[in-house]
Amino acid sequence: MNHTVNVAVQVLPRSKDVDTYDLVDEAISIIDQSGIKYRVTPFETVMEGDYDQIMEIVKKIQLACYKAGAETAMTYVKIQTSSLSPVRIDDKMKKYD
């Protein structure tokens, strides 16, 4: 895919010993460190950028949760692409910001 895409990721890590929000913070930290544009919402985080790069970030998110103490994790991914133009967070959100 040659255009910018949006990928929404929701990770639901579980641990007996580590607070879920702390594990989710680890996931968001991976996204932040990647340098891509993103937006955190109450239920998921939306990323904007190259498809392959974002899918690699999704993999790193899962690994980071396990490294931080998650025993299991469910990860939900939604992808918006277009063959005509880039998909941008700002284009979808500007009337609400």
Protein Blocks (a to p, Z undefined) as FASTA:
>chain_A
ZZdcddddddddddfkbcfklmmmmmmmmmmmnopacdddfkbccdeddfklmmmmmmmm
mmmmmmnopabdcddddddddfkbccdfklmmmmmZZ
